[in-house]
Amino acid sequence: MEKRVVITGLGVISSVGNDIPTFWNNLLNGVCGIQTITDFPTDGLPVKIGGRVKDFDPDRYGIDKAFMRKQDWFTIYGVAAAAQAMEDSGLVPEGDGSNIDPFRLGVYVGSGIGGFNVIIRETEKFLQDPSGQWISPLFVPTMISNIAAGNIAIRQQAKGPCINVVTACATSTNTIGEAFRAVRHGYADAIIAGGTDQCTIPIGLAAFANAKALTKAEDPNYASLPFNANRGGFVMADGAATLILEEYEHAVARGAKIYAEMVGYGSTCDAYHMTAPRPDGTTQAECISLAIRESGFDPDKDVVYINAHGTGTKLNDAAETSACKIAFGDYAYKCHISSTKSMHGHMFGATGAAEAIATILALRDGIVPPTINLDCPDPECDLDYTPNKAVKADLTLGFSNSFGFGGHNACIAFRKF
């Protein structure tokens, strides 16, 4: 018998806020977190803007200086977001007040790249002295992409399944989807699921820019332009986001606060190109359709919000528009859709989880966050992309799309609780 799965905790670190209230309030008010980069030299780099995390206070999340010295930022951000989500959920795996078997608490947290900063630092050492004597003994256990999940498990005493997913931009949508299946089929009572990345560093900016993925816009307030005819690529951003997925009866038994019910998940591959999406949107549409079918979508009763992948690249936005039309048919024109990347940028492995949080809060509050800077809509992108201002709506069902390099497609569905 399949179990119901609900969301009982949320946590986020991002360019628009390092806690859920700030993150959500800024999205609803159209606050842009993208800025000109000032904390490292950008002279000569093709891109000088990004969604950097601001005002991060490690003490707020119980992270000490020793941990900060040893770990890459992607792990630090992931640990912070998970600490928030666990505190929000009220789950206590061990000690006084324990309310979950630690062997029934899992961690599904992924990263698109892993320890990018550590890789660069240690590679520079090796190039200067190929003997390798100065390479840190912590190089491997701080750069591998699963180490954020491992450190979260250690700190939260989560002794159940601990899985790292690496599917580029779809990473944390896949971790949430796979966690959903694990809880639904009884492999865990609760799972900390999400993603984390810090790619806005010099080599990251250079690499993605040379791959023709990033915008060359110089004005940070008019750079991330999903579905806009003036769009020229995405804006790289950093951060982490996590959700607590919990079996419904377990959550009810302990009197947990429930944000929403998770009701669907789809995953496909374009099988087309390393970086470009399939232009006709058919494989992306099948991914969305899988989530729709599981969700119990009723076009006569449901009011749908879609948090679009909406990167602001020419190919992605047009293909996603086509995919929504194929998956939803005529109902696509009734969907409320927006891309919150217009505000927080593309958080790579963390972006799907951040957008899942926005989807859940949109359902809870009955309000659709805007796509800012949508002053010149692309005629090819002719759905309701909620331009510039939040819109109130009696939402019942939410979907969040993520499409990654390698053709990885993922879509997750939530129902208002």
N, C-alpha and C positions, 0 to 999 in steps of 0.2 A: 504494500500500500504506500503510495507516494504521500510524503508529508508536506504540510504547508510551510513556507519560509517567509519570515518577516525581517524587517530591518529595525534593529534596536539601538544602534549607536553610529555616530558619524564623526569623522575627524579630517581636517584639511590644513595644509600648509601651501600657500600660494601667493602670487603677486598681488592679489586683491584681498588677502586676509589670512591670518594664521589661526583662526578659530571659525566655527560654523556661523555664529551670528554676524561677524564682520564680513565674511565671505559672501553670505547670502544678501545682506543689506547692500553691499557694494554692487553685486550683480543686478539687483532690482533697480538701483539708482543709476545704472549705466556708467559706473566708475571704471576707468581704464587703468589697469595695473602695469601696462607696458611703458617703459621709460628708456631714455638714453642711458647707456651703461657707463657708470662712472667708477665702479669699484675694481676695474682692471683696465689697462691700456687697450684702446681699440684702434690706435693709429695703424693704418694700412689694412685693417680688416674690411671686408666688403660689406659687413653689417655691423651697426653700432647701437642697435636697440634690442631689447629683450624683456621678458617678463620675469625679472629677478625677484626672489623672495626678499622682503624688506622687514626690518624690525623683528627679526627672529630672536627669541629669548629662550635659550636651551633650559634654563632653570625652571621655566614654566611647565616643562614636560619631564622634569626629573632627570635631565641629561647633564652629567658632570663634565669637568674639564678634561679628565683622563679619557673619557669616551670620545669627546670631541677631537682630541689630538690623534687618536688611533683610527678613526673612521672616516670614510668618504662622506660627502654631503648627502648623497642619495640615501645612505643608511640613516644618517641623522634625521633627515626629514621624514623618512618612513617610520622610524621609531616614535617621533613626535606625533605624527598623525594617528598612529595606532594607540598611543597613550590617551589621546583625546577621545577616540572612539570607544575604547574600553571603559574609560571613566564615565562617558555619556551613557553607555549601556547598563552600567551597574553590575556587570559580570565580575565575579571574584572566584578564580579557579582554586586558590589554596588559602589556608589560614582562617582567621576569624571571619565569619560571614560568607564562607565559601558557598557558592550556589551553582557551580558547574564542575563536573568531573574534568580535571585537566587533560585526561586522555580523550575527552570528547570535545575539546576546544582546539581548532586548527588555525593555521595561518596560510592564506593564499595571497601572497604579495609579490608582485613582479616588478621588473625594471627593464626598460628597453635597451639600455646600454650597460648599466652597472657602474662601477667605480671609475668614471671617466677621468676625474682629477688625479686619482692615484695612478692610473695607467700612464698618464702623461708624465707625472713627476718621476716615477720609477724608471720609465723609458729614457728620460733625459739623463738620469744617473748612469744608466747602463751605457749610453752612447758616449758619455764622458770617460767612463772606465769599464771597458768590456770584460774585466775580470769578474765583475758582478759582486765584488766584496761589499759594496755600499747599498746593495738592494735590500730593502726592508724585509725582515722575516714575516711581516704582516702583509706584504704585497698581495699575495694570492687571496688570503681570507678577508681582504678589504675591497678588492676590485671585482670579485666574482658576483654575478648579478643576483644570486640567491641569498647573499649574506644579509640583506635587509630583512628578509623573511626570517632567517635564522636568529638574528638579534632581537627581532620582535618576539619570537617564540620564547627566547631566554628571559626577556624582561617581563613577559606576561605569563610565564609558566604554562604556555600552551603546548601540551605534549601529544596532541593529536596529529593529523596529517599536516605536513608543512611543504607547500608546493610553490615553486617559482615558475611563472609563465613569462616567456619572452616572445612577444608578437608585435614588436615595434609600437606604433601608435594605438594598436588594439589591445595592448598588454593588460591593462587593468579592467577593461570590459570583459576580456576572457577570464581573468582571475575571478571576477564576481560571478560570471556565468558558470564556471566550473565549480566554484564554492556552492552555488545554488543547487547544482546537481548532487553534490556530495551530501548536503544537508537534507535535501528532498528524499534521497534514497537511503538515509539513515547512517551514513558514515561518520557523521559528527553532529553534535547538538548545536554548535555555534562555530563560525569561522570568521576570523579577521581577514577581510579581503580588500585588495586595492593595488596601488602601484606607486612608484616613486622614481624620480630621475632628477639629475642636475646636469643638463647638457649645454647650458648657456655659458660656455667657456670659450676661449679663443679658437681652439681647434674645432670645437663643435660648430661654432658659427661659420668658420671657414669651410668646413666639410659640407654642411648642409647648403650653404650658399653656392658652392661650386657644383653641387648636385642639382642646382636650379630650383631648390625647394623653398628658399626663404625670400621674402620681400626685400627689396633694396630701398624701401621707403625710409626717409630720414625723420619724418615727423612721427614720434611714437603714438600720438593721439589719433593719427589717421594712417595706421599701418596694417592692422589686422582687419581685413575687409571681406568677411565671408559674404558670398552671393552678390557682391558689388561688382559692377562692370569694370571698375578701376582696380580690382584686386590683382596682386602680383606675386603671391606666395604667402606662406604662413610666417608667424612670428614665434621664435623659440622662447620657451618659458620653462621655469623650474618649479618643483614642489612635490607634494605627496598627498594622497587622499586614501582614506580607508572607510569601510563600512563593516558593521557587525551584522552578519546574516545568522539568524537563529531560528531553530525549529519552533513553530507557532505554539504548540502545547507547552514546551519548555519555557518560552517567554511568558506565557499567560500564568503558568504555575508560580513564577517568581514575581509576578506583578510588574513586568517590564513595560516601559514606554515603547510604543510601536509607532514608527514613522510611516511605514507603508508595507505592503505585501509584495514580494517579488513573484512574478507569475510567468515569466518567459525568458528564453535565451535561444539565440540562433548564432551559428558559426559556420562560415564558408570560406573558400579561397577563390580569388579571381583566376588563378592559374593562367596568368596573362603576361605580366611584366614585373620586373624587380621593384620599380618605384611608381609607375603610373597605374591608376585604377583602370579597370575594364570600362571603356568609354560608354557602353550602352547601359550600364548599371544592372545588368541581369543577375550577376552573381551576388552583388550587394543586395539586390531585391529579394533573392532567395533567402539570404541571411535574415533580413527584416521579416519576411513572410513566416519563417520558422518561429520567431518570437511572437508574431501576431497570432499564429494558430494556437500556441501554448497559452496565450494570455486570456483567451475567451472573449476576444474583441467582438463587440456587437455594434455595427454601424448605426443602428437605430437608437441606441441608448448611451454609448460612450462618447465622451469628449476627450480628444487625444492631444497630448503634447509630445513633440519629438525634439529632444536635444540633438541637433544635427552634429555630425563630425565637423562639417563646416570649417575647413581649414583656411579658406581664402586662396587656394590655388585654382588656377583656371580649370584644370581637368576634374579635380575632386568635386567641386561644388556642382558642376553640371551633371556629373555621373550620379551624385547623390540625389539630385532633384529627380532624375529619371528613375532611380531605384525606388524612391518613395511613391512615385506615380504607378510604377509596375506593381509594387507590393500592396498598396492601399486602393488602387483603382481611382474612381472618381472621388472617393472619400479623401484622397490626398489634399484636395483643395479646401477641405474643411479642417484639416489638422492645424493646430498651432505649432509653429516650428521656430526655433532660434538657435544661434550658435553663440554660446558663452565664450568661445575662444576669441571673439571680438574684444573681450575685456581681459581675460586672464592669459591669453596666448595659448600656444600649443605646448602642453606640459609633457608631451611624449608618453612615456610609460605610465604616468600618473593621470593623464588627461581624461581617460575614460571614467575613472572613479570620481574625479572632481565633477564631471558632467552628470554622472549618476546621482551624485548628491544634489546637484541643481534640479534634476528631474524629480527626485523624491520631495524636495522642498516646494517645488512648483505644485505638485499634487496636494501636499499638506495645506498650503496657504491659498490655493486657487488663484495663482498669479503666474503669468508667463514672463520670464526674464527676457530682455530685448536682445536683438542683434544690433549693437551700436554701429555707427558710421555707415549705415545702409541708406545712403542718400542718392545712390545712382544704381538701382537694381538691374542686374543682368537679365535681359529678356528671356534667356534660356532658363533662368532660375525664377520661375513664375508662381511659386507657392507662397503661402503666408509666412514669411520669415520674421515677423514681429519687429519691424524697423524702429530702432532708436528709443522706444519707450515701452516699459512693462505694460502688460495688458491683463486685466482680471478676467478669469474664465472658470466655470465650474468643471474643472478637469477631473476625470475619473481614471484615466489610463495614460501612462507615460512610457516612452521608449527612448533609449539612448544609443546612438550609432557610433561605431568606431571602425575606421578602415586604415590599415597600416601597410607600410612598405613590405614587400613580399606578397601582397595580395590578401593579407589577413583581414577578414571581415567579422565583426561581432556586433550583436544587437541584444540589449537586455530590456525587459519590460517590468514595470511596477504598476500596481493598482492602489488607488487611494484606499486607506484603511479606515 
